[in-house]
């Protein structure tokens, strides 16, 4: 198997296991350069590499840029001149190369906690938008394909059991659309320190204030609440479950598409 075919196979394997990687490909090469157009390299989130785009200082710079690409999810083209190290060039071969970086992140997961009318609408819209949709509710008659036909994973029962079966990762967006503050009181401590990209909670400002009061009584700090988007969603004067789902998913999309500070 050629190096490029092996790297493509590794890329597919990473996608199947949910491991984020960046594919680096030389798209232009002029003059004397260590690798030619089409040469590929994979860069993993921990800095590991497979393959090579030339080695040395140039490759080290490519790895650093690839790690940045994993953070912001954006492709980029890196031009390098390999002529004069005293002017900052990463080599002396005499040629020029351009390297294209293409980040591959795992499919984002939408974890919908609460399968009432709003939860059903959020799950359906999340599926339409291409998320991996996981639904959970302690009311076992709701978290099932009859109620929510297009979810990917159904986890009826306790939320603690749901977390054990579907751990939260940095690509998880949590939507709490439960039936009351007492349910939220039990769930929030289990997720507040998770690596989730987003935690949103349904309810009015008054409901959120009561939830915070109860959580403070339970020993949670006020700083923890900064992670939670509450009331959930963008303010668009939504009324129906479907409109509320649009406001929630709009807030998540805005968060995902807005470049985050390094």
ABEGO torsion letter per residue (X at the ends): XBAAAAAAAAAAAAAAAGBBBBBBBBABBBEBBABBBGBBBBBBAAGBBBEBAGEEAAAAAAAAAAAAAAAAGBBBBBBBBBABAAAGBAEAAGBBBBBBBBBBBBBBBBBBBEABAAAAAAAAAAAAAGBBBBBBBABAAABBAAABAABABBBBEBAAAAAAABBBBAABBBBBBBABAAAAAAAAAAAAABABABBBBBEBAAAAAAAAAAAAAAGBBAAAAAABBOBBEBBAGBABAAAAAAAAAAAAAAAAABBBBX
